[in-house]
Amino acid sequence: GAGVSQSPRYKVAKRGQDVALRCDPISGHVSLFWYQQALGQGPEFLTYFQNEAQLDKSGLPSDRFFAERPEGSVSTLKIQRTQQEDSAVYLCASSLPREDEQYFGPGTRLTVT
Amino acid sequence: QKEVEQDPGPLSVPEGAIVSLNCTYSNSAFQYFMWYRQYSRKGPELLMYTYSSGNKEDGRFTAQVDKSSKYISLFIRDSQPSDSATYLCAMTRAGGFKTIFGAGTRLFVKA
């Protein structure tokens, strides 16, 4: 079946612009994660949803970052007033409940100029 | 100090070699240990998942966990050029969902 999809795959934003990154998880996966991966680094946890409930947002680096999953399927990560340090690959992953295997999407590469 | 330390490499080996990749961690609360493989411009994919100390084998891959030393390893036997990728260790606490990743080790297997 289809895996996790993310769009857009690449995004270039001028500093100060708002961006919205979309994640379509695998159908039936109730858990959804967002990660930020800087160049040459491992993914860093941003936030976690179980269905539509955001259970942990401790990894969001500032209040400019906001994530939602209103109907418990598609999720959007929004970054307001982008800064150069926001340049990274943003990964989305989904999993079944009580399963530790996370299935990752290909990521969205954000470049802030 | 990071919770999970991993040598970023790069590590270059000839085809057929045995590869050893390692991570150390500082938090004894970590109970679940994973190895992911990440090809360039792709998302990570799970290779191995272990819970207890000891060895777990899957084909050419063996994962080893030593909780007393807070040290985990991944061994790749008969390495192939297609194994060239970044290998990420990852771990979570019992009952937790926040996964902590190492920085990743870049591996090159030369034909």
Backbone of each chain as ProteinMPNN parsed JSONL, in Angstrom:
{"seq_chain_A": "GAGVSQSPRYKVAKRGQDVALRCDPISGHVSLFWYQQALGQGPEFLTYFQNEAQLDKSGLPSDRFFAERPEGSVSTLKIQRTQQEDSAVYLCASSLPREDEQYFGPGTRLTVT", "coords_chain_A": {"N_chain_A": [[0.822, -1.193, 0.0], [0.236, 2.407, -0.029], [2.797, 4.542, 1.188], [3.95, 6.86, 3.715], [3.311, 10.129, 2.783], [4.623, 13.314, 1.846], [4.305, 16.81, 1.382], [5.131, 20.139, 0.261], [7.905, 18.596, -1.558], [10.166, 20.108, -1.68], [10.889, 23.358, -0.484], [11.317, 26.746, -0.801], [11.738, 29.592, 1.049], [11.45, 33.048, 1.725], [13.093, 34.842, 4.292], [11.068, 35.49, 7.027], [8.668, 34.839, 5.867], [5.659, 32.833, 6.051], [5.246, 29.301, 6.262], [3.725, 26.177, 5.255], [3.673, 22.805, 5.861], [2.843, 19.62, 4.674], [1.602, 16.447, 5.755], [0.731, 13.182, 4.889], [-0.287, 10.464, 6.483], [0.136, 6.835, 6.734], [-2.77, 5.018, 5.988], [-4.945, 4.374, 8.66], [-3.031, 4.507, 10.619], [-2.642, 5.673, 13.798], [-0.844, 7.101, 15.253], [1.288, 9.886, 14.905], [4.192, 11.597, 13.988], [6.38, 14.417, 14.018], [9.552, 15.449, 12.856], [12.643, 17.265, 12.896], [15.373, 17.545, 10.784], [18.54, 18.514, 10.677], [21.276, 19.333, 8.487], [23.553, 16.715, 8.215], [22.921, 15.701, 10.675], [21.035, 13.686, 13.05], [17.47, 12.931, 13.032], [15.437, 15.185, 14.915], [13.109, 15.146, 17.462], [9.979, 16.743, 17.196], [7.101, 16.921, 17.628], [4.163, 15.04, 18.68], [1.296, 13.205, 17.758], [-1.652, 11.546, 18.738], [-4.139, 10.183, 17.11], [-6.268, 12.908, 16.776], [-5.296, 14.299, 18.862], [-2.782, 16.246, 20.258], [-0.224, 15.077, 21.904], [2.315, 15.555, 22.789], [4.352, 18.276, 22.548], [6.818, 19.114, 23.057], [9.209, 19.319, 21.672], [9.055, 21.353, 19.82], [10.688, 24.136, 18.559], [10.171, 26.868, 18.991], [7.591, 29.353, 19.592], [6.871, 29.967, 17.077], [6.433, 27.758, 15.668], [3.942, 25.469, 14.789], [1.692, 22.791, 14.973], [-0.855, 20.721, 13.593], [-3.606, 18.399, 13.512], [-6.354, 17.989, 12.626], [-8.469, 16.143, 11.989], [-7.51, 13.75, 12.639], [-6.035, 12.453, 10.708], [-4.524, 13.584, 8.119], [-1.782, 15.806, 8.62], [-0.517, 19.062, 9.425], [2.352, 21.021, 9.527], [3.172, 24.114, 10.59], [5.146, 26.954, 10.088], [5.819, 30.048, 11.263], [6.898, 33.316, 10.248], [9.533, 32.672, 9.137], [12.949, 31.816, 9.839], [16.484, 31.843, 9.107], [17.713, 29.775, 10.502], [15.764, 27.864, 10.536], [16.024, 26.337, 8.338], [16.079, 23.135, 7.103], [15.46, 19.568, 6.876], [12.222, 18.448, 7.133], [10.685, 15.856, 8.64], [8.077, 13.489, 8.568], [6.43, 10.929, 10.36], [4.586, 7.889, 10.796], [2.723, 5.549, 12.809], [1.317, 2.416, 14.001], [-0.93, 2.03, 16.81], [0.656, 1.391, 19.92], [2.776, 0.218, 18.686], [6.151, 0.196, 17.882], [7.468, 0.645, 15.516], [8.154, 3.135, 13.34], [7.065, 4.624, 10.391], [8.556, 6.428, 7.95], [8.11, 9.415, 6.016], [9.334, 10.928, 2.919], [10.256, 13.422, 3.524], [10.323, 17.045, 3.758], [12.272, 19.419, 2.302], [13.281, 22.359, 3.566], [14.336, 25.529, 2.726], [15.477, 28.546, 3.861], [15.889, 31.742, 2.784]], "CA_chain_A": [[0.0, 0.0, 0.0], [0.96, 3.666, -0.075], [3.528, 4.91, 2.391], [3.74, 8.221, 4.2], [3.679, 11.112, 1.768], [4.798, 14.682, 2.342], [4.347, 17.832, 0.325], [5.926, 19.87, -0.936], [9.182, 17.95, -1.268], [11.143, 21.19, -1.524], [10.259, 24.658, -0.282], [12.22, 27.861, -0.563], [10.989, 30.71, 1.615], [12.241, 34.198, 2.144], [13.03, 35.056, 5.732], [9.89, 36.237, 7.443], [7.454, 34.243, 5.289], [5.058, 31.682, 6.717], [5.184, 28.101, 5.425], [2.899, 25.075, 5.75], [4.166, 21.526, 5.357], [1.753, 18.654, 4.828], [1.937, 15.028, 5.914], [-0.349, 12.204, 4.753], [0.226, 9.219, 7.069], [-0.426, 5.586, 6.247], [-4.147, 4.87, 6.426], [-5.112, 3.541, 9.85], [-2.005, 4.801, 11.631], [-3.171, 6.705, 14.681], [0.265, 7.896, 15.791], [1.97, 10.695, 13.892], [5.333, 12.312, 14.557], [7.151, 15.34, 13.195], [10.962, 15.583, 13.225], [13.469, 18.207, 12.143], [16.7, 16.973, 10.571], [19.525, 19.447, 10.129], [22.28, 18.696, 7.641], [24.578, 15.971, 8.933], [22.445, 15.336, 12.013], [19.895, 12.787, 13.104], [16.182, 13.603, 13.241], [15.117, 15.642, 16.276], [11.669, 15.098, 17.732], [9.272, 18.017, 17.346], [5.792, 16.791, 18.23], [3.531, 13.735, 18.534], [-0.163, 13.15, 17.796], [-2.378, 10.29, 18.741], [-5.349, 10.659, 16.433], [-6.221, 14.366, 16.615], [-4.754, 14.892, 20.086], [-1.344, 16.508, 20.291], [0.143, 14.631, 23.244], [3.629, 16.068, 23.185], [4.905, 19.276, 21.621], [7.983, 19.631, 23.772], [10.338, 19.528, 20.783], [8.882, 22.527, 18.957], [11.764, 25.031, 19.015], [9.684, 28.184, 19.421], [6.148, 29.515, 19.364], [6.62, 30.167, 15.651], [6.123, 26.44, 15.123], [2.608, 25.034, 15.188], [1.279, 21.596, 14.232], [-2.243, 20.331, 13.825], [-4.097, 17.172, 12.871], [-7.731, 18.2, 13.085], [-9.378, 15.004, 11.811], [-6.807, 12.525, 13.01], [-5.31, 11.805, 9.596], [-3.528, 14.515, 7.58], [-1.236, 16.77, 9.586], [0.19, 20.201, 8.867], [3.312, 21.738, 10.369], [3.248, 25.501, 10.131], [6.221, 27.768, 10.654], [5.556, 31.466, 11.011], [8.051, 34.237, 10.259], [10.678, 31.767, 9.039], [14.29, 32.307, 10.049], [17.463, 30.998, 8.42], [17.999, 28.568, 11.293], [14.702, 26.888, 10.315], [16.387, 25.526, 7.17], [16.288, 21.743, 7.513], [14.482, 18.636, 6.335], [11.162, 18.15, 8.096], [10.235, 14.482, 8.421], [6.863, 13.025, 9.223], [6.381, 9.479, 10.509], [3.358, 7.403, 11.413], [2.807, 4.18, 13.306], [0.118, 1.857, 14.615], [-0.882, 2.191, 18.266], [1.437, 0.431, 20.692], [3.809, -0.336, 17.833], [7.268, 1.131, 17.92], [8.043, 0.902, 14.206], [7.671, 4.335, 12.7], [7.264, 4.665, 8.945], [8.877, 7.813, 7.627], [7.958, 9.972, 4.689], [10.609, 11.345, 2.314], [10.663, 14.704, 4.079], [10.26, 18.315, 3.024], [13.506, 20.206, 2.502], [12.977, 23.789, 3.65], [15.477, 26.448, 2.668], [15.065, 29.929, 4.142], [16.93, 32.629, 2.25]], "C_chain_A": [[0.858, 1.245, 0.0], [1.63, 3.92, 1.266], [3.139, 6.299, 2.844], [4.162, 9.182, 3.094], [3.743, 12.508, 2.387], [4.844, 15.646, 1.156], [4.453, 19.222, 0.946], [7.213, 19.124, -0.577], [10.278, 18.981, -1.014], [10.379, 22.508, -1.384], [11.354, 25.677, -0.025], [11.373, 29.027, -0.084], [11.945, 31.845, 1.925], [12.064, 34.371, 3.648], [11.822, 35.936, 6.076], [8.58, 35.699, 6.883], [6.95, 33.121, 6.177], [5.05, 30.509, 5.743], [4.288, 27.055, 6.087], [3.354, 23.798, 5.072], [3.126, 20.46, 5.677], [2.284, 17.23, 4.95], [0.671, 14.19, 5.773], [0.165, 10.871, 5.307], [-0.377, 8.0, 6.378], [-1.833, 5.43, 6.834], [-4.243, 3.924, 7.629], [-4.07, 3.775, 10.923], [-2.48, 5.956, 12.506], [-2.068, 7.608, 15.224], [0.97, 8.628, 14.661], [3.011, 11.559, 14.578], [5.878, 13.297, 13.53], [8.568, 15.442, 13.767], [11.595, 16.669, 12.354], [14.858, 17.6, 12.003], [17.596, 18.006, 9.905], [20.575, 18.662, 9.354], [23.335, 17.994, 8.494], [24.191, 15.544, 10.337], [21.328, 14.302, 11.926], [18.61, 13.577, 13.278], [16.005, 14.003, 14.709], [13.611, 15.756, 16.409], [11.112, 16.508, 17.875], [7.978, 17.832, 18.125], [5.177, 15.448, 17.883], [2.027, 13.88, 18.654], [-0.61, 11.706, 17.951], [-3.789, 10.648, 18.299], [-5.266, 12.186, 16.317], [-5.59, 15.056, 17.823], [-3.239, 15.051, 20.004], [-0.856, 16.235, 21.706], [1.476, 15.17, 23.718], [4.083, 17.054, 22.125], [6.177, 19.88, 22.204], [9.173, 19.922, 22.867], [10.206, 20.729, 19.855], [9.822, 23.625, 19.443], [11.302, 26.41, 19.472], [8.19, 28.274, 19.153], [5.851, 29.893, 17.921], [6.211, 28.862, 14.968], [4.79, 25.969, 15.69], [2.232, 23.813, 14.344], [-0.169, 21.27, 14.568], [-2.58, 19.078, 13.044], [-5.594, 17.087, 13.177], [-8.66, 16.996, 12.97], [-8.68, 13.68, 12.075], [-6.149, 11.798, 11.859], [-4.217, 12.744, 9.105], [-3.078, 15.488, 8.666], [-0.509, 17.881, 8.841], [1.122, 20.783, 9.92], [3.461, 23.137, 9.784], [4.389, 26.212, 10.847], [5.954, 29.213, 10.261], [6.864, 32.25, 11.045], [9.357, 33.433, 10.212], [12.003, 32.517, 9.203], [15.271, 31.364, 9.354], [17.739, 29.715, 9.191], [16.885, 27.521, 11.181], [14.998, 25.997, 9.112], [16.775, 24.127, 7.624], [15.345, 20.874, 6.682], [13.484, 18.322, 7.439], [10.551, 16.802, 7.714], [8.955, 14.225, 9.192], [6.928, 11.503, 9.287], [5.056, 9.082, 11.125], [3.556, 5.968, 11.869], [1.454, 3.746, 13.836], [0.199, 2.067, 16.129], [-0.117, 1.059, 18.931], [2.427, -0.327, 19.806], [4.941, 0.676, 17.772], [7.855, 1.411, 16.554], [7.369, 2.116, 13.603], [8.024, 4.282, 11.223], [7.421, 6.126, 8.549], [8.502, 8.17, 6.192], [9.301, 10.44, 4.165], [11.116, 12.685, 2.832], [10.395, 15.874, 3.155], [11.532, 19.084, 3.345], [13.153, 21.678, 2.438], [14.276, 24.578, 3.634], [14.952, 27.854, 2.864], [16.195, 30.849, 3.715], [16.808, 34.043, 2.812]], "O_chain_A": [[2.086, 1.151, 0.026], [1.11, 3.566, 2.324], [2.125, 6.848, 2.412], [5.252, 9.053, 2.537], [3.011, 12.828, 3.324], [5.355, 15.324, 0.084], [3.927, 19.459, 2.033], [7.564, 19.036, 0.599], [11.198, 18.749, -0.229], [9.376, 22.745, -2.057], [12.204, 25.498, 0.848], [10.401, 29.406, -0.738], [13.088, 31.633, 2.33], [11.002, 34.077, 4.197], [11.607, 36.988, 5.475], [7.504, 36.057, 7.362], [7.704, 32.533, 6.953], [4.87, 30.698, 4.54], [4.112, 27.046, 7.306], [3.412, 23.725, 3.845], [2.598, 20.396, 6.787], [3.282, 16.864, 4.329], [-0.333, 14.443, 6.439], [0.977, 10.214, 4.655], [-1.279, 8.119, 5.549], [-2.055, 5.678, 8.019], [-3.695, 2.821, 7.614], [-4.22, 3.279, 12.04], [-2.693, 7.069, 12.026], [-2.328, 8.748, 15.61], [1.216, 8.063, 13.595], [2.749, 12.172, 15.612], [5.842, 13.041, 12.326], [8.763, 15.512, 14.98], [11.147, 16.948, 11.242], [15.456, 17.185, 12.996], [17.432, 18.329, 8.728], [20.733, 17.457, 9.554], [23.933, 18.6, 9.382], [25.034, 15.079, 11.104], [20.754, 14.077, 10.86], [18.646, 14.756, 13.63], [16.373, 13.26, 15.619], [12.935, 16.373, 15.586], [11.679, 17.353, 18.569], [7.761, 18.484, 19.146], [5.593, 14.789, 16.931], [1.53, 14.585, 19.533], [-0.031, 10.783, 17.379], [-4.531, 11.322, 19.013], [-4.274, 12.702, 15.802], [-5.374, 16.268, 17.802], [-2.516, 14.097, 19.715], [-1.047, 17.055, 22.604], [1.734, 15.232, 24.92], [4.186, 16.712, 20.948], [6.556, 21.006, 21.882], [10.059, 20.69, 23.243], [11.165, 21.082, 19.17], [9.767, 24.011, 20.61], [11.986, 27.053, 20.268], [7.601, 27.372, 18.556], [4.692, 30.118, 17.573], [5.711, 28.863, 13.844], [4.537, 26.053, 16.891], [2.435, 23.813, 13.13], [-0.639, 21.515, 15.679], [-1.931, 18.742, 12.053], [-6.032, 16.201, 13.91], [-9.564, 16.849, 13.793], [-9.213, 12.615, 11.763], [-5.743, 10.645, 12.008], [-3.099, 12.708, 9.617], [-3.864, 15.93, 9.505], [0.044, 17.664, 7.763], [0.723, 21.009, 11.062], [3.833, 23.304, 8.622], [4.565, 26.078, 12.058], [5.874, 29.55, 9.079], [7.802, 31.903, 11.762], [10.176, 33.505, 11.128], [12.159, 33.663, 8.78], [14.929, 30.222, 9.048], [17.976, 28.671, 8.583], [17.042, 26.406, 11.678], [14.3, 25.008, 8.889], [17.689, 23.957, 8.431], [14.543, 21.375, 5.894], [13.872, 17.971, 8.553], [9.987, 16.632, 6.633], [8.782, 14.687, 10.32], [7.428, 10.863, 8.362], [4.467, 9.846, 11.89], [4.438, 5.261, 11.382], [0.567, 4.563, 14.087], [1.289, 2.261, 16.666], [-0.24, -0.1, 18.536], [2.864, -1.418, 20.17], [4.705, 1.876, 17.628], [8.667, 2.326, 16.42], [6.158, 2.122, 13.382], [9.147, 3.936, 10.854], [6.536, 6.949, 8.783], [8.57, 7.341, 5.286], [10.304, 10.365, 4.875], [12.271, 13.045, 2.607], [10.26, 15.718, 1.941], [11.83, 19.364, 4.506], [12.771, 22.188, 1.385], [15.189, 24.328, 4.422], [14.082, 28.306, 2.12], [17.315, 30.753, 4.216], [17.606, 34.916, 2.468]]}, "seq_chain_B": "QKEVEQDPGPLSVPEGAIVSLNCTYSNSAFQYFMWYRQYSRKGPELLMYTYSSGNKEDGRFTAQVDKSSKYISLFIRDSQPSDSATYLCAMTRAGGFKTIFGAGTRLFVKA", "coords_chain_B": {"N_chain_B": [[26.243, 17.647, 26.879], [25.159, 15.205, 24.576], [22.279, 13.045, 24.714], [22.47, 10.716, 23.238], [25.209, 9.387, 21.664], [26.975, 9.223, 18.633], [29.349, 8.245, 16.311], [29.996, 10.196, 13.535], [31.403, 9.376, 11.289], [32.92, 9.757, 8.017], [32.645, 6.218, 7.259], [34.496, 3.985, 5.467], [34.556, 1.047, 3.628], [35.701, -2.028, 2.081], [33.849, -3.995, -0.314], [32.183, -6.826, 0.992], [33.297, -6.758, 3.497], [33.087, -6.882, 7.123], [31.04, -4.771, 8.919], [31.028, -2.547, 11.642], [29.0, -0.679, 13.66], [28.334, 1.824, 16.076], [26.791, 3.072, 19.099], [26.616, 5.145, 21.985], [24.913, 5.809, 25.06], [23.433, 7.926, 27.568], [21.287, 7.89, 29.316], [19.735, 5.801, 31.475], [17.096, 5.169, 31.376], [16.284, 4.571, 28.847], [14.851, 2.001, 26.967], [14.112, 0.739, 24.643], [15.586, -0.022, 21.582], [16.762, 0.953, 18.431], [17.775, 0.587, 15.017], [18.119, 2.527, 12.19], [18.172, 2.915, 8.661], [19.201, 5.288, 6.319], [18.903, 6.472, 3.175], [20.286, 8.797, 0.795], [18.432, 11.752, 0.564], [16.079, 10.514, 1.319], [13.573, 9.232, 3.615], [14.249, 7.867, 6.917], [14.458, 4.282, 7.361], [13.325, 1.511, 9.201], [15.6, -0.865, 10.434], [16.402, -2.668, 12.475], [15.122, -3.722, 15.635], [15.26, -3.754, 19.069], [14.818, -4.895, 22.441], [15.746, -6.059, 24.873], [18.892, -6.635, 26.591], [21.566, -8.149, 24.763], [21.868, -10.155, 21.759], [20.452, -9.738, 18.486], [19.528, -11.17, 15.488], [19.17, -10.691, 11.982], [19.152, -11.802, 8.962], [21.835, -10.48, 7.232], [22.358, -8.709, 9.202], [23.13, -7.856, 12.555], [22.063, -6.878, 15.692], [23.202, -5.53, 18.716], [22.9, -5.157, 22.179], [24.036, -3.658, 25.096], [23.112, -3.023, 28.066], [24.252, -2.538, 30.527], [26.601, -1.265, 30.003], [25.66, 0.796, 28.556], [25.582, 0.805, 25.71], [25.266, 0.259, 22.285], [25.272, -1.739, 19.32], [25.564, -2.275, 15.778], [26.046, -4.772, 13.479], [27.114, -5.498, 10.231], [27.273, -8.03, 8.008], [29.196, -9.329, 5.244], [29.227, -6.989, 3.564], [27.648, -4.863, 1.145], [27.737, -2.787, -1.831], [25.232, -1.587, -2.001], [24.588, -1.199, 0.606], [25.567, 1.198, 1.29], [24.957, 4.076, 2.956], [23.41, 6.252, 5.403], [23.504, 5.359, 8.77], [21.427, 5.286, 11.48], [21.217, 5.276, 14.949], [18.664, 4.788, 17.41], [16.509, 5.458, 20.196], [14.068, 4.794, 22.788], [12.179, 5.571, 25.768], [10.686, 3.315, 28.159], [7.231, 2.932, 27.713], [7.162, 5.362, 26.511], [7.057, 7.707, 23.748], [8.665, 9.418, 22.535], [11.254, 9.542, 20.437], [14.724, 9.336, 20.47], [17.373, 10.17, 18.446], [20.622, 9.204, 17.249], [23.403, 10.981, 15.724], [23.972, 9.773, 13.35], [25.854, 7.598, 11.212], [27.803, 7.796, 8.395], [28.164, 5.472, 5.881], [30.234, 3.976, 3.489], [30.456, 1.571, 1.051], [32.743, 0.07, -0.881], [32.908, -1.15, -4.166]], "CA_chain_B": [[26.448, 16.314, 26.311], [23.941, 14.643, 24.002], [21.81, 11.801, 25.32], [22.916, 9.615, 22.392], [26.409, 9.756, 20.911], [27.26, 8.326, 17.507], [30.431, 8.755, 15.47], [29.404, 10.47, 12.222], [32.185, 8.831, 10.187], [32.42, 8.599, 7.267], [33.299, 4.931, 7.357], [34.636, 3.433, 4.125], [35.015, -0.336, 3.712], [35.576, -2.754, 0.804], [32.745, -4.948, -0.42], [32.424, -8.099, 1.668], [33.816, -6.545, 4.848], [32.15, -6.794, 8.25], [30.949, -3.388, 9.388], [30.587, -2.379, 13.028], [28.511, 0.669, 13.942], [28.113, 1.857, 17.524], [26.259, 4.252, 19.788], [26.555, 5.127, 23.443], [23.855, 6.678, 25.566], [23.677, 8.299, 28.957], [20.083, 7.786, 30.127], [19.393, 4.391, 31.699], [15.658, 4.978, 31.166], [16.042, 4.039, 27.502], [14.584, 0.57, 27.018], [13.911, 0.213, 23.3], [16.723, 0.416, 20.774], [16.49, 0.741, 17.023], [18.701, 1.043, 13.99], [17.481, 2.94, 10.955], [19.032, 3.188, 7.509], [18.685, 6.429, 5.57], [19.556, 6.789, 1.915], [20.298, 10.222, 0.516], [17.16, 12.374, 0.18], [14.964, 9.632, 1.668], [13.34, 9.135, 5.037], [14.829, 6.675, 7.544], [13.668, 3.048, 7.378], [13.734, 0.683, 10.33], [16.332, -2.102, 10.143], [16.418, -3.592, 13.612], [14.466, -3.222, 16.838], [15.546, -4.655, 20.19], [14.362, -4.449, 23.755], [16.576, -6.517, 25.981], [20.317, -6.796, 26.322], [21.862, -9.368, 24.024], [21.985, -10.058, 20.311], [19.315, -10.077, 17.623], [20.054, -11.336, 14.142], [18.202, -10.68, 10.884], [19.926, -11.868, 7.732], [23.224, -10.037, 7.371], [22.421, -7.687, 10.256], [23.041, -8.254, 13.96], [22.023, -5.773, 16.642], [23.691, -5.936, 20.034], [22.614, -4.16, 23.21], [24.653, -3.891, 26.403], [22.532, -1.971, 28.904], [25.135, -2.229, 31.659], [27.6, -0.313, 29.508], [24.928, 1.808, 27.774], [26.315, 0.706, 24.44], [24.593, -0.586, 21.314], [26.042, -1.938, 18.101], [24.972, -2.934, 14.615], [27.041, -5.414, 12.638], [26.678, -5.86, 8.895], [28.178, -9.011, 7.409], [29.223, -9.385, 3.779], [28.673, -5.693, 3.164], [27.43, -4.654, -0.283], [27.646, -1.355, -2.185], [23.878, -1.097, -1.731], [24.5, -0.856, 2.031], [26.071, 2.563, 1.449], [23.853, 4.896, 3.464], [23.637, 6.718, 6.768], [22.878, 4.483, 9.751], [21.023, 6.048, 12.66], [20.694, 4.567, 16.104], [17.557, 5.516, 18.026], [16.038, 4.787, 21.411], [12.939, 5.392, 23.491], [11.936, 5.114, 27.133], [9.531, 2.435, 28.314], [5.978, 3.668, 27.792], [7.305, 6.677, 25.876], [6.949, 7.743, 22.297], [9.651, 10.387, 22.041], [12.424, 8.795, 19.999], [15.956, 10.123, 20.402], [18.255, 9.627, 17.425], [22.007, 9.615, 17.146], [23.674, 11.864, 14.589], [24.092, 8.981, 12.131], [27.179, 7.283, 10.671], [27.771, 7.6, 6.942], [28.891, 4.277, 5.475], [30.483, 3.782, 2.059], [30.971, 0.239, 0.741], [33.35, 0.191, -2.205], [32.88, -2.368, -4.981]], "C_chain_B": [[25.115, 15.758, 25.794], [23.571, 13.352, 24.712], [22.315, 10.587, 24.563], [24.109, 10.102, 21.572], [26.682, 8.712, 19.829], [28.318, 8.977, 16.642], [29.889, 8.974, 14.062], [30.165, 9.887, 11.038], [32.747, 9.958, 9.328], [33.282, 7.358, 7.478], [33.305, 4.32, 5.962], [35.226, 2.042, 4.219], [34.924, -0.98, 2.338], [34.385, -3.699, 0.845], [33.124, -6.269, 0.236], [32.923, -7.962, 3.092], [32.699, -6.64, 5.885], [32.21, -5.361, 8.787], [30.438, -3.382, 10.819], [30.241, -0.915, 13.264], [28.07, 0.712, 15.404], [27.481, 3.161, 17.985], [26.404, 4.057, 21.285], [25.442, 6.072, 23.884], [24.052, 6.894, 27.055], [22.483, 8.024, 29.873], [19.658, 6.32, 30.276], [17.899, 4.123, 31.549], [15.34, 4.453, 29.77], [15.916, 2.523, 27.573], [14.454, -0.07, 25.645], [14.967, 0.827, 22.386], [16.494, 0.022, 19.329], [17.667, 1.191, 16.169], [17.897, 1.34, 12.738], [18.554, 3.141, 9.893], [18.387, 4.329, 6.737], [19.53, 6.655, 4.325], [19.406, 8.282, 1.663], [18.927, 10.677, -0.002], [15.954, 11.456, 0.371], [14.735, 9.715, 3.17], [13.994, 7.891, 5.611], [13.881, 5.477, 7.437], [14.223, 2.139, 8.471], [14.414, -0.602, 9.865], [16.161, -3.118, 11.261], [15.783, -2.914, 14.813], [14.72, -4.223, 17.956], [15.069, -4.045, 21.495], [15.367, -4.827, 24.837], [18.05, -6.506, 25.601], [20.537, -8.108, 25.601], [21.918, -9.096, 22.545], [20.669, -10.389, 19.631], [19.821, -10.083, 16.195], [18.921, -11.325, 13.127], [18.992, -10.633, 9.588], [21.37, -11.466, 7.966], [23.422, -9.06, 8.524], [22.292, -8.323, 11.636], [23.065, -7.004, 14.825], [22.41, -6.309, 18.011], [23.42, -4.808, 21.014], [23.31, -4.587, 24.499], [24.176, -2.765, 27.314], [23.453, -1.604, 30.059], [26.189, -1.212, 31.26], [26.966, 0.844, 28.755], [25.551, 1.935, 26.389], [25.531, -0.21, 23.52], [25.405, -0.627, 20.032], [25.165, -2.536, 17.015], [26.118, -3.484, 13.788], [26.403, -5.767, 11.296], [27.713, -6.811, 8.31], [28.101, -8.92, 5.902], [28.641, -8.094, 3.185], [28.677, -5.549, 1.64], [27.411, -3.161, -0.595], [26.269, -0.763, -1.901], [23.654, -0.788, -0.251], [25.001, 0.569, 2.292], [24.911, 3.497, 1.769], [24.3, 5.49, 4.794], [22.854, 5.82, 7.719], [22.674, 5.258, 11.047], [20.631, 5.102, 13.777], [19.599, 5.433, 16.724], [17.087, 4.746, 19.246], [14.893, 5.556, 22.059], [12.864, 4.819, 24.9], [10.758, 4.151, 27.142], [8.273, 3.276, 28.464], [6.028, 5.022, 27.13], [7.158, 6.576, 24.377], [7.942, 8.724, 21.696], [10.924, 9.635, 21.715], [13.61, 9.738, 19.884], [16.901, 9.427, 19.437], [19.69, 10.069, 17.663], [22.195, 10.453, 15.89], [23.775, 11.109, 13.276], [25.541, 8.785, 11.724], [27.039, 7.049, 9.181], [28.69, 6.432, 6.585], [29.016, 4.237, 3.96], [31.074, 2.382, 1.882], [31.45, 0.266, -0.701], [33.351, -1.155, -2.918], [34.287, -2.777, -5.39]], "O_chain_B": [[24.089, 15.829, 26.471], [24.432, 12.652, 25.244], [22.564, 9.541, 25.163], [24.021, 11.111, 20.871], [26.629, 7.505, 20.067], [28.19, 10.146, 16.279], [29.374, 8.037, 13.452], [29.662, 9.889, 9.915], [33.03, 11.032, 9.858], [34.461, 7.435, 7.821], [32.252, 4.154, 5.346], [36.284, 1.86, 4.822], [34.144, -0.524, 1.502], [33.969, -4.146, 1.914], [34.236, -6.767, 0.062], [32.97, -8.949, 3.826], [31.52, -6.496, 5.562], [33.282, -4.824, 9.066], [29.52, -4.128, 11.163], [31.077, -0.028, 13.09], [27.499, -0.254, 15.912], [27.618, 4.204, 17.347], [26.325, 2.936, 21.788], [25.081, 7.009, 23.171], [24.756, 6.132, 27.718], [22.654, 7.934, 31.089], [19.265, 5.684, 29.298], [17.475, 2.968, 31.589], [14.244, 3.944, 29.535], [16.76, 1.845, 28.16], [14.658, -1.275, 25.493], [15.208, 2.034, 22.414], [16.084, -1.101, 19.036], [18.446, 2.062, 16.558], [17.1, 0.52, 12.282], [19.694, 3.492, 10.197], [17.174, 4.338, 6.526], [20.714, 6.985, 4.409], [18.534, 8.944, 2.227], [18.348, 10.054, -0.893], [14.941, 11.593, -0.314], [15.587, 10.205, 3.912], [14.27, 6.947, 4.87], [12.66, 5.637, 7.424], [15.436, 2.016, 8.639], [13.889, -1.33, 9.023], [15.82, -4.277, 11.022], [15.888, -1.7, 14.991], [14.427, -5.409, 17.807], [14.939, -2.827, 21.622], [15.782, -3.979, 25.627], [18.401, -6.382, 24.428], [19.792, -9.068, 25.798], [22.005, -7.945, 22.118], [19.879, -11.199, 20.117], [20.458, -9.132, 15.743], [17.848, -11.876, 13.372], [19.447, -9.571, 9.162], [22.052, -12.05, 8.808], [24.546, -8.632, 8.786], [21.462, -9.205, 11.858], [23.967, -6.174, 14.712], [21.998, -7.398, 18.41], [23.678, -3.642, 20.716], [23.187, -5.731, 24.935], [24.764, -1.684, 27.334], [23.432, -0.463, 30.521], [26.62, -0.397, 32.076], [27.662, 1.777, 28.355], [25.98, 3.008, 25.964], [25.166, -1.32, 23.906], [26.125, 0.314, 19.699], [24.169, -3.205, 17.287], [27.048, -2.758, 13.436], [25.283, -6.276, 11.246], [28.878, -6.452, 8.138], [27.091, -8.496, 5.34], [27.687, -8.125, 2.407], [29.572, -6.036, 0.949], [27.104, -2.352, 0.28], [26.152, 0.424, -1.594], [22.645, -0.182, 0.109], [24.865, 1.079, 3.404], [24.004, 3.684, 0.958], [25.42, 5.261, 5.249], [21.673, 5.554, 7.495], [23.612, 5.806, 11.626], [19.799, 4.217, 13.576], [19.605, 6.656, 16.582], [17.247, 3.528, 19.321], [14.76, 6.771, 21.911], [13.398, 3.749, 25.191], [9.928, 4.171, 26.233], [8.246, 4.223, 29.25], [5.049, 5.768, 27.173], [7.138, 5.482, 23.813], [8.041, 8.842, 20.475], [11.603, 9.142, 22.616], [13.514, 10.804, 19.277], [17.197, 8.241, 19.588], [19.949, 11.146, 18.199], [21.271, 10.616, 15.093], [23.678, 11.709, 12.205], [26.363, 9.69, 11.87], [26.253, 6.206, 8.749], [29.863, 6.423, 6.957], [28.04, 4.436, 3.237], [32.084, 2.053, 2.503], [30.662, 0.462, -1.627], [33.745, -2.172, -2.346], [34.461, -3.781, -6.08]]}, "name": "protein", "num_of_chains": 2, "seq": "GAGVSQSPRYKVAKRGQDVALRCDPISGHVSLFWYQQALGQGPEFLTYFQNEAQLDKSGLPSDRFFAERPEGSVSTLKIQRTQQEDSAVYLCASSLPREDEQYFGPGTRLTVTQKEVEQDPGPLSVPEGAIVSLNCTYSNSAFQYFMWYRQYSRKGPELLMYTYSSGNKEDGRFTAQVDKSSKYISLFIRDSQPSDSATYLCAMTRAGGFKTIFGAGTRLFVKA"}
